[in-house]
């Protein structure tokens, strides 16, 4: 059994831009994501980090190359298998927060559990994860009644509730102020410690790099060697 | 600012186009009111004139006057004519409609005349009719003017002896048995030395068929008139120093020029004329009087029909406008936060709404014209036919209604911004939180309150329905609240159903809360949490469908019952009454007796080409008295029939009596001296089959003298019988109208003839589907049948369908239904397309989280089933309940008479099918668009939307 949750081989991604021309966004990515660690993809806008994250989270397909998640080659799966894989094994945290606006914090987490067909005691789990993110007292609040940071914490609770193998977070602190951003990062760390979960996130905020275990610097569709943050390992 | 508005309009093309369409519909529909009202009222007046003409068999728009000139004032007949010219001029001042003709008959009442034949003494009068031969034909002999050229020896001899030539009418000829060549002599003065004047009959005249509206007074009205040439009459009057000469003046006006605009002033003028001189009479003041009462009814009913649809359209504008503003709340709040005044913000939206409303109103005007023409061409609910609708013409007041549409449109489009313009960006957040709560109407039980009010009104109307029916029969105004109450009930019941379906959805959600799959879970929460927002479209859906179902059923019920009752009242396809000649015979005892000469019945038997399938003689006497024991029931109906032919010719539904009506005919056929009686008579006197009754008939010469008392055995008791109405409405001495129970006796024709003499009978005809009654009438006239009256079933039904009230109902219900269905479909589409667009990011999240496309579709379908479909079903249910509660009551407005056939509710599946097809099409289009959006949705792009 591999020590890596994700291993990629020569991932390429191009987008058609008209006149039969294409724009190559990813130019052969070979990275590994260790299990139970917080891996950060950093880079400027347009560096390809979100595209890589979308491919790794199976929301998008690579033009070329393969990758394994937990030793399974998921890059060749058809769309329905990918859907199932995402459903049971992956959790998402988006920059746009993306809570369902008509559901309370509790229901948002419940919805995630229903989707993943969580078999344990749902009520207990919901309360547990909302407790972890510090919103045990605001479970019945609607998203519109929560602050941006609180909403993102509910999104994290929802992403983690069904105990996925891996969480993908695309700029999870992008819409938050610095304090709230740091709180989210601390929460990620706590989750890794408590739940042993693997997290891959993108960010362009250099202040957050120190909170990751492994940092990949992306530039112009290429990924440079990983930086291991010693203090966290 | 204009550029900013242009940007705002073009940026939300779909929504602003919907607003424009809404305003066009609103302006168009409001414009229908004045145009349709004018047209309907004009049609009503014209129908009333035509109906009166049919009823009275005289031209229905005439003013008439009988004047006299005493001997001391008499100068010449010319002078009398000049006096009549003066009167006509005076009348013309108040009546601007063109004169069609004027009838002048001058005469002198004389005394007994001796005739050359038989020496019978006759009362005669002499007179003249200027230009007689323009309006009358010479049947026999020569004109009095041409008497000198007569070849008749008696005429020549009489002229030589100084007799004045004259012609007589056929009725005078028949009455007195006069012939051409007969001389009548009498003295104008009653003393013995006075000169004797002699008049020789030179010819017989009759009215021309094409009489140019001349014969207001018919020749038969002058039962003893000898008609002299104009100058001869002048000569006779001068020479004989007659005490008083008379003239009858009647002026016929073109009633097609009388309309809703001038009716009231004409009515006033006629009253004034009559007040000034009681001798000035007219035969259309009563028409104008009852028209003016009905005018009010029609205006109010039209208004009552328009109001709910206009309310729906305003709701539509409000809904679309709210959606636009929802999208612009951030902009508005931003402007407000940056210090732009509230007035300025509202001003921008008023200007934007005004631009849309102005364009909409300009287009709405011709659209309204087309809608009105369409409404006028309806034959039944949603059934359009090609017919003459030229009476529906544009009127100036349409402009006022367009202005009203403009004001309403601007108001309802701007209304939502008034509240929003108060909020700054921070206050907006609070609003968003509260927008997911319970709708206000639910919170304050508005639906229950409305239901109680409408239920109370309904209860009261049911209590007063008999009085209401009599009021309508008396020509009184219809209470429009009865129509508004049905709309109120539909609204209340619709809201209540929405409340109940809301509870049902919550119940279903809570029952399976733990077990719902993600798709169902999201769908139920969407419905429950979005109730306030979805409220508009669901109320819209319920109201449109419920009103559509109710209006369709009401229109269908009215149309079908009118047709059924007409079929019943006429009894068959075509009924003809020929004019019979009644002759009086003086008995040796000195008393007079009577005899009708039966015309040749064989003339009715036309060739098969005319489509007459069967025919029969039906003798009807509506002044028969019935004696049960020593009790007498006066003024009842006797029908004498030949049972076999009657069964083949008359039409009656099989289920309106206890047994099929053929069984009763068979029983009557087997019992020559038997009778069928109506069940109301049997009930009143506890009569049974085998009991005896008497019936009395009266002399045609003296309606007070019973000349036949027949005993008969009851061989059947019927509730309904072709042509028999058990309730008649009679005018009382105080002018009020009261219903009276009328009884029926059906006897064998041969027995009735044998018991007495023959009296005029009607000829009933059963026709094939393709028979042309105009051709039949033409052929019958060609067979020398003098038709007194005709009842044509299909024409009567068509006339009833064209009557103003039914036309308004069919027209307004059809147009209103089409409009409400269109705006409902449009509203539904817009609501869902926008909702799906709004949720695109959400669907991206669901997809990212692993939800399959199939699950998203399941989610949408579940949501539609428990919101739109449930609302649609509620609409059908509310429409059905309203039909059961209101249809029979409202039908009284159209069919106020109590009848043997009670009003029956008619529901046609095809009306609901039409609705289901249109709503289903809207659903289908909506799903197609949704599926396109979903198909083209890229998960990563959808997720990006949130970041923007």
Boltz contact constraints between the chains, C-beta under 6 A:
constraints:
  - contact:
      token1: [A, 54]
      token2: [B, 940]
      max_distance: 6.0
  - contact:
      token1: [A, 59]
      token2: [B, 848]
      max_distance: 6.0
  - contact:
      token1: [A, 59]
      token2: [B, 939]
      max_distance: 6.0
  - contact:
      token1: [A, 59]
      token2: [B, 940]
      max_distance: 6.0
  - contact:
      token1: [A, 60]
      token2: [B, 940]
      max_distance: 6.0
  - contact:
      token1: [A, 83]
      token2: [B, 850]
      max_distance: 6.0
  - contact:
      token1: [A, 83]
      token2: [B, 852]
      max_distance: 6.0
  - contact:
      token1: [A, 86]
      token2: [B, 850]
      max_distance: 6.0
  - contact:
      token1: [A, 87]
      token2: [B, 850]
      max_distance: 6.0
  - contact:
      token1: [A, 92]
      token2: [B, 848]
      max_distance: 6.0
  - contact:
      token1: [A, 94]
      token2: [B, 943]
      max_distance: 6.0
  - contact:
      token1: [A, 95]
      token2: [B, 947]
      max_distance: 6.0
  - contact:
      token1: [A, 96]
      token2: [B, 946]
      max_distance: 6.0
  - contact:
      token1: [A, 96]
      token2: [B, 947]
      max_distance: 6.0
  - contact:
      token1: [A, 98]
      token2: [B, 845]
      max_distance: 6.0
  - contact:
      token1: [A, 98]
      token2: [B, 946]
      max_distance: 6.0
  - contact:
      token1: [A, 102]
      token2: [B, 525]
      max_distance: 6.0
  - contact:
      token1: [A, 102]
      token2: [B, 526]
      max_distance: 6.0
  - contact:
      token1: [A, 102]
      token2: [B, 529]
      max_distance: 6.0
  - contact:
      token1: [A, 103]
      token2: [B, 525]
      max_distance: 6.0
  - contact:
      token1: [A, 114]
      token2: [B, 518]
      max_distance: 6.0
  - contact:
      token1: [A, 114]
      token2: [B, 521]
      max_distance: 6.0
  - contact:
      token1: [A, 115]
      token2: [B, 518]
      max_distance: 6.0
  - contact:
      token1: [A, 115]
      token2: [B, 849]
      max_distance: 6.0
  - contact:
      token1: [A, 115]
      token2: [B, 850]
      max_distance: 6.0
  - contact:
      token1: [A, 144]
      token2: [B, 432]
      max_distance: 6.0
  - contact:
      token1: [A, 144]
      token2: [B, 433]
      max_distance: 6.0
